[in-house]
Amino acid sequence: MNTLSSHVLDTTAGAPASGIAITLTSPNGKRYEGETDEDGRCKTWGVERLAAGTYSLRFHCEEYLLFHHGKSFYPFVDIHFILEEDGGHYHVPLLISPFGFSSYRGS
């Protein structure tokens, strides 16, 4: 069984980014909504089981960046990734700033 979590960190402020809406899109095109908590984390998507396949996370970061930094070059960030059959837990962090972003497979 696969599980998924995410964490958004604001590298300009050096702090978690709370209140960022995230859309998870499954291999069959079904969408699930989440939002980062006070610690910048999102662990629940409204789906219990994530099958193997190619997924995407869309981080709707423009509103957050405009509010906290007055500028946002990126209205959203899309990250596509592959979940393997019985791959276990997947963690997809996002590091953002008004003019850059980075991601990696976390633990």
TORDREN-931141 format. One record per residue (C-alpha): residue in three letters; residue number from 1; x, z, y. Coordinates in steps of 0.05 Angstrom, whole numbers, plus 5000, padded with zeros to 4 digits. Layout:
% TORDREN-931141
ATOM    aa     i   east     up   north
ATOM   ALA   NUM      X      Z       Y
...
% end
This chain:
% TORDREN-931141
ATOM    aa     i   east     up   north
ATOM   MET     1   5000   5000    5000
ATOM   ASN     2   5025   4983    5070
ATOM   THR     3   5018   5026    5132
ATOM   LEU     4   5037   5009    5203
ATOM   SER     5   5055   5047    5265
ATOM   SER     6   5084   5029    5333
ATOM   HIS     7   5118   5064    5390
ATOM   VAL     8   5126   5038    5462
ATOM   LEU     9   5183   5065    5505
ATOM   ASP    10   5191   5051    5579
ATOM   THR    11   5266   5040    5586
ATOM   THR    12   5263   5041    5662
ATOM   ALA    13   5230   5109    5665
ATOM   GLY    14   5265   5135    5602
ATOM   ALA    15   5198   5158    5575
ATOM   PRO    16   5142   5140    5526
ATOM   ALA    17   5091   5090    5552
ATOM   SER    18   5021   5117    5542
ATOM   GLY    19   4955   5081    5550
ATOM   ILE    20   4980   5012    5529
ATOM   ALA    21   4927   4973    5490
ATOM   ILE    22   4953   4939    5427
ATOM   THR    23   4918   4885    5386
ATOM   LEU    24   4937   4877    5313
ATOM   THR    25   4920   4809    5283
ATOM   SER    26   4919   4803    5208
ATOM   PRO    27   4938   4742    5166
ATOM   ASN    28   4865   4721    5163
ATOM   GLY    29   4856   4725    5238
ATOM   LYS    30   4818   4791    5240
ATOM   ARG    31   4835   4834    5300
ATOM   TYR    32   4841   4909    5305
ATOM   GLU    33   4851   4949    5369
ATOM   GLY    34   4896   5009    5382
ATOM   GLU    35   4925   5045    5442
ATOM   THR    36   4988   5085    5452
ATOM   ASP    37   4979   5160    5458
ATOM   GLU    38   5014   5208    5506
ATOM   ASP    39   5078   5201    5464
ATOM   GLY    40   5074   5125    5467
ATOM   ARG    41   5054   5121    5393
ATOM   CYS    42   4999   5083    5357
ATOM   LYS    43   4984   5099    5284
ATOM   THR    44   4911   5080    5274
ATOM   TRP    45   4882   5010    5274
ATOM   GLY    46   4813   5020    5244
ATOM   VAL    47   4834   4990    5178
ATOM   GLU    48   4856   5029    5117
ATOM   ARG    49   4895   4978    5078
ATOM   LEU    50   4942   4925    5103
ATOM   ALA    51   4953   4868    5053
ATOM   ALA    52   5018   4829    5049
ATOM   GLY    53   5025   4772    5099
ATOM   THR    54   5045   4753    5170
ATOM   TYR    55   5016   4798    5224
ATOM   SER    56   5023   4802    5299
ATOM   LEU    57   5020   4857    5350
ATOM   ARG    58   5002   4841    5421
ATOM   PHE    59   5022   4895    5470
ATOM   HIS    60   4980   4889    5534
ATOM   CYS    61   5034   4917    5580
ATOM   GLU    62   5021   4885    5648
ATOM   GLU    63   4973   4939    5674
ATOM   TYR    64   5021   4994    5653
ATOM   LEU    65   5082   4961    5684
ATOM   LEU    66   5046   4945    5749
ATOM   PHE    67   5021   5015    5756
ATOM   HIS    68   5087   5049    5741
ATOM   HIS    69   5137   5000    5769
ATOM   GLY    70   5099   4953    5815
ATOM   LYS    71   5122   4891    5778
ATOM   SER    72   5112   4858    5710
ATOM   PHE    73   5143   4792    5689
ATOM   TYR    74   5107   4796    5622
ATOM   PRO    75   5031   4804    5620
ATOM   PHE    76   5037   4818    5545
ATOM   VAL    77   5088   4818    5489
ATOM   ASP    78   5073   4787    5421
ATOM   ILE    79   5112   4808    5360
ATOM   HIS    80   5102   4772    5294
ATOM   PHE    81   5126   4804    5229
ATOM   ILE    82   5117   4801    5154
ATOM   LEU    83   5089   4856    5110
ATOM   GLU    84   5111   4851    5038
ATOM   GLU    85   5068   4869    4978
ATOM   ASP    86   5072   4945    4970
ATOM   GLY    87   5124   4947    5025
ATOM   GLY    88   5107   5018    5044
ATOM   HIS    89   5109   5041    5116
ATOM   TYR    90   5126   4993    5172
ATOM   HIS    91   5143   5016    5243
ATOM   VAL    92   5148   4966    5300
ATOM   PRO    93   5176   4997    5364
ATOM   LEU    94   5175   4962    5431
ATOM   LEU    95   5222   4978    5489
ATOM   ILE    96   5196   4952    5555
ATOM   SER    97   5216   4946    5627
ATOM   PRO    98   5186   4903    5683
ATOM   PHE    99   5234   4846    5667
ATOM   GLY   100   5253   4854    5594
ATOM   PHE   101   5233   4877    5525
ATOM   SER   102   5264   4889    5457
ATOM   SER   103   5238   4906    5387
ATOM   TYR   104   5265   4921    5318
ATOM   ARG   105   5240   4945    5251
ATOM   GLY   106   5241   5021    5256
ATOM   SER   107   5230   5073    5203
% end
